[in-house]
């Protein structure tokens, strides 16, 4: 399975913060936001990742992450020159995805919870169909909403419904088989002239191939599209890291624990971060 991170949005709701900085490069406590979705793919043991961003910010992402070799990965980059919807990631990334299944995650989504790594590994072994992840919210009218049965088969999907059929919001994490590339070719732009991810999910739903994984107690999900959500996510990460002494979404640690990099490579990461608490944490992890 291959991974795609969509990080092309201009983040206009965050102006003036995002006038000169891509939203996915903003700080979430001690790391750039892009580290968090990247760590999700890494936890699913996905080593080949495509990051889609806009032309203005491409060089910054390349400078931050490079080609992924330092993490034992392969990271590639493509551009979305105009905001034409989430599902366009499958057109932009078609040659990268090839004949593989794919996990798509939005660059501003943060997930964390005990046991989530095992859930991701199971989803990454997808053989057929699609899997969406949902999270209970108090304000379902502001989200895409999914209704599902006791066997976790999706019954309906609604986009920002006036009368929601459930309180489960659809998060920005999707696993699909390779048919997603063909489904994209069948969908049409919406009234706002965008290729909607809902249209992709409806293709799977129509063929009874869409399953749902509800994230409940013990899981946290942040959709960092506002100043408030940025603060909430940062406070969450800060609180857990301070109390537990363990970092969330430390990509070097994940690569090392996955055995994608050895101790020598870990030491090189430590040297690059030697003046920061981040580097001190990597040293502690290696010494253990």
N, C-alpha and C positions, 0 to 999 in steps of 0.2 A: 504494500500500500504506500501511496505517496501523499504528501501533505501540501496544502495550499493555504497561505495566509493572505487575506485581502486587507491591505493597509493603504488604500488609495484615497480615502475620503479626505476632504479638506477640513472637516471638523468645524464648520461655520458656527455651530451652536456654542463653540468654545472661544470664539473671538473675544478679545484680541490675542489670546494665548497662542492660537494656531495660525496667526497671520504669517509667521516666519518659521514655525516649527510644525512638522507633521504630528498629528494627534498621537500616533502610535510611537512617537519618540519622546512624548512627555513623561515626566517622572511619576512613577507609582512607588512611593517611598524611596527605596534605594536602587531601583533599576528602571531602565526604559520600559515603557508599556509593552513593546514588542516582545520582550523576554517572556512574558506570561503566556501568550498563545503559543510561542515557539516551544516553551517547556511542556505544554500539553501534548504537542506532536511528539516530542522527544520521549515523554512518558509512555506514549503508545508505541514506542520503538520504531518510529518513522524517521528514517535517516535522510530521505530525499525530500527536500522542501523547496517550494516556489513561493517567493514573496512578491505580491503584486502591489505596486505603489504608483504614485503619479510622477511625471517626468521631473518636476521641480525637486523632489525629495529622494530620487533614486540614489544619488551619490552618497547621501548621508547614511542610508541603509547599508550600502555596500561598504562604506568606511567602518560602520559599527560591527557588521557580522562577517564581511568577507565572503569567501566561497564555502565556508563551513568546515574546511579541513581541520582547523584548530579544535573542532568539536567532534571530529570523526564523522562528519556529515557531508552532504552535498547540498549547498544552498544556491539557488538560482534566482534571478530577478526578471520581472517583466513590468511593463507600464500599462496603466489604464489612463488614457489621456483625457477622458471625460467621464463623469459619473453616470454610467449606464447600467447600474444595478449590480447586486451581489452575484447573480447567476452568470454574468458575463465573465466571471473568473474561469468558467469552463471553456469559453471560447479562447480567452487569452492563454490559458494553460493547457490547451488541448495537446500540443506537441510534447509538453513536459509530462503530462499524465500518461500519454500513450495508451497501452492496453491494461494499465493498472487500475485498481480501485483507488478511491481518493477520500481523504478527510479534508474538509474545508472548515476553517475557523476564521472568524472575524478578528481583526487585529486589535480591537478595543474590548474584547471579551476576556474576563478573568474568571477562572474556575479554581476552586480549592476545596479539598475535603479528604478525610481519611478513607482509604480504600478506592479513591478515584482512579489510581493507576491501574488497578486490576480491571475496573470497568472499561477503561480505555483500551487495554490490551484485548479484551474480549470483543469490543467493537471493531478493532483493527483487523480481526480475523473474519470479518464479514465476508460471506460467500456470495450472497444475493440480496438485492433490494437496497433499501436505505434506512438509516437510523437517525432520528432527531432527538435532541435532549431538551427536556422541558423543566421548568422551575415554577413552583407556586408563587404567585404575586398577589398583592392586595389590589392592584390597579390593572386588571387584565385588558381593559379597554384601550390601553396604550401600547399593546403588544399584538403580535401574531399569537393566536390562541389555538390550542389543540384539544380535542376531545378524544378519549381512547377507552377501550374496553379493558376487562380484567386480564386479558392476555397481551396487553400493551400493543394491540393493533389500532392504528389510527382510524377514527370514525369520521372526523371532520377537521378542517383547518379554516380559520377565519382571520382576516387581517384587520386588526383594530376594530373589533365588532362593538356595536352599540349595546347589544345584549349577549355577552359572552356565555358560551355553553359550558365553560369550565374556567378555573382560575390558573390554568397551567400555560405559562408563556413559553414560546419557542425561543430557545437561546441561539447564539451564533456558532453552534458546533454541529457539523453534519458529516455523516459517513455514508458514502454511496458506492455502489458497484460501478463498473465501467459504462453501463448503459446511460449514465448521467450525461455523457458527451452526446449521445444521440437524442436524448430528451431535450437538451438545450437547443438543438437544431429545429425542434418542433414548436417551441414556445415563441410567442410574439411579445413585443414590448407592451408594457402597461400604459394606462392613460398618462402617466407621468414620463413616458418614453424611457422606461428602464426595464431591464430583464430581471424579473422578480424571482427570488429564491422560492417564494410560495408557489410559483408556476411549476418549478422543478418538483417540489414535494407533491403537488397535485398529480403530476404524471405518475409518480410512484404509488400514490394513494389510489388512483384509478385502476392500477394493475394489482392492487392489494399486496404491494411489496414495501409498504412503509411501516416501520415499527417505531416505537417511542421508548425512551428511557427517562422516567421521571426522577429528577434529582430532589430529594427531600431533606429531612433533618440531617444535620452533620455536613451538608454541602453549602458552599457559598458561591454565588454568581454575581458578577458585576458587569454591567454594560456601561462602559465609561464614556458616555456621550454628553455629560454635563459637568459643570464645575463641582457640583455637590457629589456626584458619583466618583470623581477623581479623589476628592477628599476622603470619602467613605472607604474607597479601596485602599488608599494609602494608610489610613488609620488601622484598617483591618490587618494589613501586612505588618505594619509596625508593631501592633499589639502582640500578634502571634510570635513574631521573630524575637521580640524582647523577652517574652515569657518563656518560650521554649528553647531559645538559643539555636534554633534551626531556621535556615532561610527558605523562603517560598520562591519557587521558580528560578533557582540558581542554575543556569544552563551548564556551567562548567561542572558542577557537582553531578548533575544528571548524566552528562556525557561520561564522566568518570565511573559512576556507579553502573552505567550500562556497559562498561568496559569498551567504550568506543575510543577512549584515550587512556594512556598509561600514566604512571606516576611522573615520568619525565615531562610529559606534555602538561600535566597539572601544575608542575613547578613553573613552567613557562607562563602559565596564566597567573600564578601567584606573583611572579616578578613584575608583571605588567600592572598588577593592582596592589603592590606592596605597601603603598602609602595610605590605603583605605581600609576601613573595617571589612569591606568585601574581601580584600586579599587576606586579611587576618582570618576570616571565616574559612576560606579555602585551605589555608595552612592548617587550621584545626581539624578540618575534615580529613586531609591527607595524613596527618600525624596519628589520627585514630586508627 
